[in-house]
Amino acid sequence: MSVILYARVSTADQTLAHQQTQAESAGFKFDRIIADEGVSGVSVPLRERAEGRRLFDILRSGDTLVVRWVDRLGRNYADVTDTIRDFMRRGVVIKTIINGLTFDGATNDPVQMAVRDALIAFMAATAQAQAEATKEAQKAGIAHAKATDGTIKYRGRKPGFDREQFERVRELLAQDTGASEIAKLTGVTRQTIYRIKDRPAEQIKALEMWGLWSARRPLEPRSSSGL
């Protein structure tokens, strides 16, 4: 029987390390950690995520699945409820770090089952509602910025890196350095590194929008080891 932590990191504000620290602070110890990074919980069902598929493959009866909250499994009502019920039918116990909730299929009492299923449905609905509210707020902010006819220019989320970090990441990528090592050397998150790798022009534009592209500090001499 294994204890598995599943984490989903969808934005630069979230980190795998934070979710792991939360779980360990709550007293959990893991046999394995599985994480999907840069994946939306709204539009990408758990079964369609690279590591989410692994989760379905490896979970067995008697295993315990730990998540920060049900929104890490997803933010789509149908996907989350179907996923939890599927895992319970397999004999998997699902535990949340926030609220300390436990979902399993051990009980045969119809009242307890009804209460459990209602709670699952409520939490899944809340996760979707929160995602929809956030999306509507973003739309409203963009609409307001456009309505000001340039008086307030919509700049999007402020980049979590500066020009020096951008250029250092590009330099290390050119040397075929792995994302995890680059993150340690630059302090830039892995998901940001992937965006710099795949869409460098967009990242430069974001830096320009926030006035960070011209604010370049002189690079310190580096050793041949890159440290």
Secondary structure, 3 states (H helix, E strand, C coil): CCEEEEEEECCCCCCHHHHHHHHHHCCCCCCEEEEEECCCCCCCCHHHCHHHHHHHHHCCCCCEEEECCHHHCCCCHHHHHHHHHHHHHCCCEEEECCCCCEECCCCCCHHHHHHHHHHHHHHHHHHHHHHHHHHHHHHHHHHHHHHCCCCCCCCCCCCCCCHHHHHHHHHHHHCCCCHHHHHHHHCCCHHHHHHHHHCHHHHHHHHHHCCCCCCCCCCCCCCCCCC
